Amino acid sequence: MSTLFAFPGQGAQQPGMLHQLPDAPEVRACLDVARAQLGDELDILDTPEALQSTRAVQLCLLLAGVASARLLIARRAKVDYVAGLSIGAYAAAVVAEALSLEDALHLVALRGSLMEQAYPQGYGMTAIMGLERPQVEALLAEVNRPAQPVYLANVNASNQLVIAGSETAMQAVAERARTLGAGAAKRLAVSVPSHCALLAEPAAELAQAFAKVSIERPRLRYLSSSSARLILDPEQLREDLAFNMCRLVDWQGTLRNAYERGVRLHLELAPGTVLAGLARRVMKQGRVLSFQGTRLDTLDALLREEGHPH
């Protein structure tokens, strides 16, 4: 029986998320690394004002994910697989010891800045609930054009899809989706059109920065949320991380792959509980937990018990 550590993406951020992490040596060590790079900015990184910035959101998600995972591992948690949705992939790579936290902070700050600069306003992401992928793709084909681009960005579940593009295009798709019976079309707290061709240029620029960074073979099994496949080769991992901002996220496929590989305990790292909700649809047998809202001693017992079946 295997355990998956799952790291959330943008939209999971919460004001105060770094200040709400447990006061533990492993958490403090992560924040000390961040302070060495960010200075006093770290103190205000998780304020509501700062979280209006894509760069701040991504840095906070990286730090919260790595700190909460390292805390559990230090408490003898057994983990076999890691996967991260979008920016969560960076936390997954750090926890798998493929990428140093110092390098990840540098790359994530650059990633967020490049994405923001490419689309400072008028773009974003919208979740469509209750329609199947072929229905949403048909709507995208109707609406998408050069002056009003919109693309499929995330497959979170068979009937939970995310689109990315210009505000006007997303609104047009959302209106059509409602007439087809969509349960909801909800604008997400993401200010850039992630996981589509619109971010190909910033991804290529980020790849240049990645070329200067050391990537090791992951010590935990790393599942890519872009390809929904296992990646062990450092050069493939480098490419996966650099370009994940402009590639579709197949989170449903990633969870299915984990389940087929024997994962029966899914833990969503800080912050948030959205991934746990998605995992329950796939992990019909097994346990699904979130770091947020679960006592540490409960997590300790489960992560040891599940990791060492009698």
C-alpha positions in Angstrom: 0.0 0.0 0.0 1.5 3.3 -1.1 1.2 6.9 -0.1 0.9 10.0 -2.3 1.8 13.5 -1.2 -0.3 15.9 -3.4 0.6 19.6 -3.6 -2.1 22.1 -4.5 -1.9 24.8 -7.2 -3.1 28.4 -7.5 -6.6 29.0 -6.1 -5.7 27.1 -2.9 -3.9 30.2 -1.4 -5.3 31.7 1.8 -4.3 34.9 3.7 -2.0 34.0 6.6 -1.2 30.6 5.1 2.5 30.8 6.1 1.8 32.2 9.5 -0.6 29.3 10.2 2.0 26.6 9.6 2.9 24.7 12.8 5.8 26.1 14.8 8.4 23.3 14.2 12.1 23.2 13.3 11.4 21.9 9.8 9.0 24.7 9.1 11.3 27.4 10.5 14.2 25.9 8.4 12.2 26.4 5.2 11.2 29.9 6.1 14.8 30.7 7.0 15.9 29.7 3.5 13.2 31.9 2.0 14.2 34.8 4.2 17.8 34.6 3.0 16.4 35.2 -0.6 13.4 37.4 0.0 14.4 39.3 3.1 11.6 41.1 5.0 9.2 40.5 2.1 8.6 37.1 3.6 6.7 38.7 6.5 4.1 40.1 4.2 4.1 37.5 1.5 0.8 35.9 2.6 -1.1 39.1 3.3 -4.3 39.6 1.3 -2.6 42.5 -0.5 0.4 40.5 -1.5 -1.7 37.6 -2.7 -3.1 39.7 -5.4 0.3 39.0 -7.1 0.8 35.7 -9.0 4.5 35.7 -7.9 3.6 36.0 -4.2 0.9 33.3 -4.5 3.3 30.8 -6.1 6.1 31.5 -3.6 3.6 30.9 -0.7 2.3 27.7 -2.2 5.8 26.4 -2.7 6.8 27.2 0.9 3.6 25.9 2.5 3.9 22.6 0.6 7.5 22.0 1.2 7.4 23.0 4.9 4.3 20.8 5.7 5.8 17.8 3.9 9.2 18.1 5.5 7.5 18.3 8.9 5.7 15.0 8.3 8.7 13.3 6.9 10.8 14.4 9.9 8.1 12.7 12.1 8.7 9.4 10.2 5.9 9.7 7.7 6.4 7.2 4.9 5.8 8.6 1.4 6.2 6.8 -1.9 4.8 9.2 -4.6 4.7 13.0 -5.0 2.6 15.0 -7.5 1.7 18.7 -7.7 -1.0 20.5 -9.6 0.7 23.3 -11.6 3.0 25.3 -9.2 2.5 22.4 -6.8 4.9 20.4 -9.0 7.8 22.5 -7.8 7.0 21.6 -4.1 6.8 18.0 -5.2 10.2 18.1 -6.9 11.8 19.8 -3.8 10.3 17.2 -1.4 11.6 14.4 -3.8 15.0 16.0 -3.4 15.3 16.6 -7.2 15.5 20.4 -6.8 16.9 22.4 -4.0 14.5 24.8 -2.1 16.9 27.7 -2.9 16.8 27.0 -6.6 13.0 26.4 -6.5 12.5 29.8 -4.8 14.5 31.6 -7.5 12.7 29.8 -10.3 9.2 30.2 -8.8 9.7 33.9 -8.3 10.8 34.2 -11.9 7.9 32.0 -13.1 5.3 34.1 -11.3 6.8 37.4 -12.6 7.0 36.1 -16.2 3.4 35.0 -16.1 2.2 38.3 -14.6 4.2 40.4 -17.1 2.8 38.4 -20.1 -0.8 39.0 -19.0 -1.1 41.8 -16.5 -4.9 42.1 -16.9 -7.9 40.9 -18.8 -7.1 37.2 -18.5 -7.6 34.3 -16.1 -9.1 30.9 -15.5 -12.7 29.6 -15.0 -13.9 26.3 -13.7 -16.8 24.6 -15.5 -18.7 22.1 -13.4 -21.2 19.5 -14.7 -20.2 19.2 -18.4 -18.1 16.5 -19.9 -14.8 17.2 -21.8 -16.3 16.9 -25.4 -19.0 19.4 -24.5 -16.6 21.9 -23.2 -14.2 21.4 -26.1 -17.1 22.1 -28.5 -17.8 25.4 -26.8 -14.2 26.4 -26.9 -14.1 25.7 -30.6 -17.1 28.0 -31.0 -15.6 30.9 -29.0 -11.8 30.7 -29.5 -10.3 33.2 -32.0 -7.1 35.3 -32.1 -8.7 38.4 -30.6 -10.6 36.4 -28.0 -8.5 33.3 -27.1 -9.7 30.6 -24.7 -8.4 27.0 -24.2 -8.9 23.9 -22.1 -6.5 24.1 -19.2 -7.2 21.5 -16.5 -9.0 18.2 -16.4 -9.6 17.9 -12.7 -12.4 15.3 -13.0 -14.6 13.9 -15.8 -17.1 16.7 -15.2 -14.9 19.4 -13.6 -12.8 21.2 -16.2 -11.0 24.5 -16.1 -10.6 26.9 -19.1 -8.1 29.7 -19.5 -8.1 32.8 -21.7 -9.4 36.3 -22.0 -12.2 37.5 -19.7 -14.6 38.1 -22.6 -14.0 34.6 -24.1 -14.3 32.9 -20.8 -17.6 34.7 -20.1 -18.9 33.6 -23.5 -18.0 30.0 -22.8 -19.5 30.2 -19.3 -22.8 31.6 -20.7 -23.0 28.8 -23.3 -22.1 26.2 -20.6 -25.0 27.3 -18.4 -27.5 26.9 -21.3 -26.2 23.3 -21.7 -26.9 22.6 -18.1 -23.5 23.2 -16.4 -23.9 23.2 -12.6 -21.6 26.2 -12.2 -19.1 28.3 -14.1 -16.8 29.9 -11.5 -14.1 32.4 -12.1 -11.0 31.3 -10.2 -8.6 33.3 -8.1 -5.9 33.2 -10.9 -5.1 36.3 -12.8 -3.2 34.7 -15.7 -4.2 32.2 -18.4 -2.2 29.2 -17.2 -1.9 25.7 -18.9 -2.4 26.7 -22.5 -0.5 28.0 -25.5 -0.8 31.6 -24.3 2.1 31.0 -21.9 4.4 29.3 -24.4 6.8 32.3 -24.6 7.2 32.8 -20.8 7.7 29.0 -20.5 10.5 29.1 -23.0 12.1 32.0 -21.0 11.8 30.0 -17.8 13.4 27.0 -19.5 16.6 29.2 -20.1 16.8 29.8 -16.3 16.2 26.1 -15.7 19.2 25.2 -17.9 21.5 26.8 -15.2 20.1 24.8 -12.3 21.1 21.3 -11.0 18.3 18.7 -11.2 18.8 15.3 -9.5 17.1 12.0 -10.0 14.0 12.2 -7.6 14.3 10.1 -4.5 10.5 9.7 -4.4 8.4 8.7 -7.4 7.4 11.9 -9.1 4.2 11.9 -11.1 3.9 14.7 -13.7 0.5 16.4 -13.7 1.0 17.4 -17.3 1.6 13.9 -18.8 0.1 12.0 -15.8 3.2 9.8 -16.0 6.1 8.8 -13.8 9.3 10.9 -14.4 12.6 9.7 -13.0 15.1 11.2 -15.5 16.4 14.5 -14.3 16.4 16.1 -17.8 12.8 15.0 -18.4 11.9 16.5 -15.0 13.7 19.8 -15.9 11.5 20.1 -19.0 8.4 19.1 -17.2 8.8 21.8 -14.6 9.8 24.5 -17.0 7.0 24.0 -19.4 4.1 23.0 -17.1 2.7 26.5 -17.1 1.8 26.2 -20.8 0.6 22.6 -20.8 -2.8 21.1 -20.0 -3.0 19.7 -16.4 -4.4 16.2 -16.4 -5.0 15.8 -12.6 -7.6 13.2 -13.1 -5.2 11.1 -15.1 -2.4 11.7 -12.5 -4.7 10.4 -9.7 -5.8 7.4 -11.8 -2.1 6.5 -12.4 -1.3 6.8 -8.7 -4.3 4.5 -7.8 -3.3 2.0 -10.5 0.2 1.9 -9.0 -1.2 1.0 -5.6 -1.6 4.3 -3.9 -4.3 3.9 -1.2 -3.4 6.9 1.0 -3.6 10.4 -0.5 -2.5 13.3 1.6 -3.0 16.9 0.3 -0.3 19.1 1.7 -0.8 22.7 3.0 -2.8 24.8 2.1 -6.3 23.8 1.2 -8.6 20.8 0.7 -9.6 20.9 -3.0 -7.3 18.1 -4.1 -8.7 15.8 -1.4 -12.2 16.3 -2.8 -11.0 15.4 -6.3 -9.1 12.4 -5.0 -12.2 10.9 -3.3 -13.7 10.4 -6.8 -10.8 8.3 -7.9 -9.6 6.6 -4.7 -12.6 4.4 -4.1 -10.7 2.2 -1.7 -8.2 3.8 0.7 -8.0 7.0 2.6 -7.9 10.7 1.5 -6.7 13.3 3.9 -5.6 17.0 4.0 -2.8 18.4 6.1 -5.1 21.4 6.7 -7.7 20.6 9.3 -6.2 17.2 10.5 -4.3 17.0 13.7 -0.6 16.2 13.4 -0.8 13.2 15.7 -3.6 11.7 13.6 -1.5 12.2 10.5 1.5 10.6 12.2 -0.5 7.5 13.1 -2.0 7.1 9.7 1.1 7.8 7.7 3.1 5.2 9.8 0.2 2.7 9.9 -0.5 2.8 6.2 3.2 2.8 5.3 3.8 -0.4 7.4 0.8 -2.7 7.0 0.8 -5.6 9.4 
